[in-house]
Amino acid sequence: MSTATQPAVVSAATKPRKRASYKDRVRHRASAIALIIALIWLIPVYWMVKSAFQDNSSLLSKPPKFIVTNGTLQNFHRILTDSSFWSAMRMSLTVSLITVVFATLFALMFSFSLSRYRFRGRAMMVVLVLVVQMIPAEALFISQYRMLDSFGLLNSAIGLGILYVGSYVPFMTWIMRGYVDAIPVDLEEAAQVDGCSRLGAFFRVTLPLLLPGIVATAVFGFLFAWNEYTLALIVLSKDSVHTLPIWIQTFQAGDLKTTDWGGVMAGATLMAIPVVVLFSLVQTKLGKTMTAGAVKG
């Protein structure tokens, strides 16, 4: 290296680093705060999973143990070999699938009609959707019970699924409507100019762009149906017919010491697995569906 270039190299090496901008500092602090909040939020999840590997004597020990040193799989073994758990799992899956399919379909049709069509009574219908959401669920229990009883649908997945569909369609409609409003009407009109019918424009242009909204709405519907407890407790009155939230209650007793907390935590952990798997699948697919919908039509 020549002597002429040495000062330039030295000056570049000794040049002070540029101070981070204000936006970068704010971004770093916000990321640190978000990380702390996420860790705090994960504490109950960690405690549930940890407790699932402990027996009752270890769970009730004082002071509580934050790290499991002598874990056991006995709680999971008792649950996985219990036929009532699999019966409740089938019931929950059936009811959740009924809710997801029909509530998402109705919410899609309802939100599309509210967004695309101008008809008499449209504003009143929007208000009615809001009013239905304001009605307390407890105020409808008696009428819902008598309705299912008259049709012979008590203690059945179909009956409970019908109530869930009717209960969740208004909320899911509001979620779906935001996605429908975000899609320009010009795309459908351009497809109709190119020779598509109104229905063909919906299936070829609008529906692919709506896939992220449909997935997000279906996930909400699944979570509502999967975790709902009160209405299922009223409709499913037989001891042999339970959803998972009701089935977990069988481990609880009247006081702290006699409750099978190991079974409760293990059951709650197994109940959370389908939700975690669903969110993992949605997280990886959602971006792909948005990109795929943008280039179709």
N, C-alpha and C positions, 0 to 999 in steps of 0.2 A: 504494500500500500504506500502511495506517495505521500510526501509531507504536506502536499497541498490539500489533500482530502482529509487528513487527520483532524484538523480543527472542526470541520463540519460534523464529523462523526462524534467527536467529544461533545460538541454543543447540542447535538440531537439527543445524546444519551443523558446529558445533565439537565435537559429542559424539564422544568417542573410539569407534573401532570395537571391536566385541566380539571378544575373542581367540578364535581357533579352538579348538574343543573337542579333547579328547584323542583321540576317535575320528576326527575329521577329520585330525589330524596323523598318526595311524597309517595311515589310508587313503592319504594322500598319499605317505608313505614307502613303503608297500607297492606303490603304483602305480609309483613311481620304480624300486624294486628289480626289479619285474616287467619294466619297460621295458628296464632294463640287461641282464637275463637274456635277453630276447627278441632284443636286438641281438647279444649274444654268440652265441646260437643261430643267428642268420642269417648269421654270418661264413662258415661252410663253404658255405652255399647261394650267397652272393655270390661266393665264390672259384670255385665250380664254374661258374657262369654266366659270370663274367669270363674264366675260362680257356678256355671254349668258343669265344671270339672271338680267341684268340691262336694263333700257330703255335708249333711245338716250340722253336725257338730263343728266342723271347720267353718261353716258359713256364719254360725252364731257365736263364734269365739270373740273375745274381747282382749285386746283391740283387734279390729278387722285386719285381715291379711290382704295386702295389695298385690302380692306375688304368690302364685300357687307353687308350693314345693312338693306336695304329695297329692297330685291330681288323680282323679279316677274317672273311668268311662262308664261307671255303673248307672249314672243318670240317663245317659244316652241309650244304654243297653235296655233299660226298663221301658223307655218310650218306644224305641224301634221294634221291640218285640210285643208291643201292646196293640191289639187289633183295633181298639177304639181310636188310636192316633191315626191310623191309616184311613179309617172310616171318616174321621173329621177332615183329614187332608183331602179326600175325594170330594166331600161336600163343599169345602171351601173352594177348591179348584173349579168345580162345576158351576157354583154360584158366581164366581169371579169371571169365568169365561162367558156366561150368559150376560152378565152386566157389561163386560167390555164390548162384546159383539153388538148387542142391540142398542145400548146407550150411545156408543160411538156412532153407529149408523143413524140413529134418530137425531143426535146432535149435529151431525154433518148435514143432513137434509134441512133441519130447522135453521141452522146458521146460514146455510147457502140461500135459503128463501128470504131470510131477513136482510141479507147483504145485497142480493142481486135484484130482488123484485120490489116494486112499489105498489102496494095494494091497500085497500081500505081496511082500517083496523090494525095496520102494521105497528104503529106507535103503541096502541093499547096492548098488543101482544107482547111487545118488549117490556112494558110495565108489568104485565102479568108474570113474566118470567122472573122479574125481580121480586114481586110479591110472594111467589111460591117459595123462593129462597128464604124469605123472612119468616115463614111459618115455622114455629118450633116442631121438631119431629115428634115430640111427645104428644102434641095435640092431635096427631093423626093415628096414633097407635090403635085406638078402639075401632075406628072405622076400617083401618087396614086389616085388623084381625077378623072382623066380621065379614069383610069382603072375601078374604081367602077362605074362611070357614064355609061361606055359602057356595064357593066353587070347589070345595074339597081339596084345596091346595095347601093346607097347613102341614107342617113337618115335611115339606118337599123343597127341593132345590129350585124348581120352577116357580113356586109361589114366592119364595124369598127373592129370587132373581127379578121377578116382575116388580116387586116393591123397590128394589135397588135401582132398577132402570128408571122407574118413575121419579125416584128421589134425586138421582144424579144427573139426569138429562138437562135440567136448567143450568146447573153450574158448568157442565161440560159444553153446553151450547155457547156460553160466554167465552170460554177458552177457544173454541173452534172459530167463533165469529171473528176474532182478531186475526187469525190466519187467513180467513176468506177475504176480509177487507184489505189485507196487504197485497193481494193478487190483483193487478189491474184488470179492469173489465175489457180493456182494449185487446188483450191477448185472446179472449174468447171471441170478440167481434172479428178480429183478424182471421181466426180459424173458420168462422162462419163465412167470411168473404171467400176463403179458399175452398169452400164447398162442404164444410162440416155442418152437421145439424147442431142444434143447441145441445142435445145430449152428447153428441160426438165431441163437441168442443169441450164439454165438461170432462169426459173420460180421457181425452187425449192431451189436453192442455192443463186444465185446472187441477184435476185429481193428482197428477204427478207432483205438482208444486205444493199440494196440500199434504203430502205424505208426512213431513215433519210434524205438522199440526195434528194429524190423525194419530201419530205415534204418541205425542205428548198427551193428548186427550185420553187415549186408551190407557196410558200408564196411570193417570190420575184415577180413572174409573176402576182400574184393577186395585190400586191401593185402598180406595174407599171400601170396596166390597171385601177385600182380604182382611181388613182390620176392623170392620164394623162389628159391634157387640150387642147394643141394646135391642135393635130391631130383630136380630137373629135370636136373641134370648126369648123374645115374645112369640115369634112365629114357630120356632123349633122347640116345642114343649116336651117332646119325648126324650127319654134318657138315652135312647140309642141313636138319636139324630142330633148331631152337633156340628158346628163349624169350629175351626181351630181356636178362635178367641174364647168360645164357651167351653171347649174341651180343657183349656189351660186352667179354668176355674176349678176343675175337679181336684187339683192338687192343693187348693187353699182350704184352710180350716178356720176355726173361729179365733184362734190366737196365734201369736208369732211363733211360738216354739213348736206347735204341732203342724204347722204348714210345711209342706214338702217343698222348700225353696230350691233345692237342687233340681227337682222335677220341673218347677216353674221356669227356672232359668234355662234348663236344657230344652224344654218345649218352646220357649220364646226364641231361643237361638235357631232351632230347626225351622220355626215359623218364619224367621227373617231371611233364611237362605234363598227361597224363591224370589223375594223382593230384591235381594242383592244381585242375583243372577239376571233378573229382568233389567235392572238399571245398568248392569255391565253390558248387556246386549244392546240396549237402547243407546248407550253412550257411544258405542263404536259404529252403530248404524245410522245415527241421526245425521251426522255430517254428510255421509254418503247419499242419503236420500235427498238432502237439500241440493247437492250438486247434480245428482241424476235428474231431479225434477226441473232444474234450471235449464238444462240443455235439451229437454224433450219438447215435442210440440213444434 
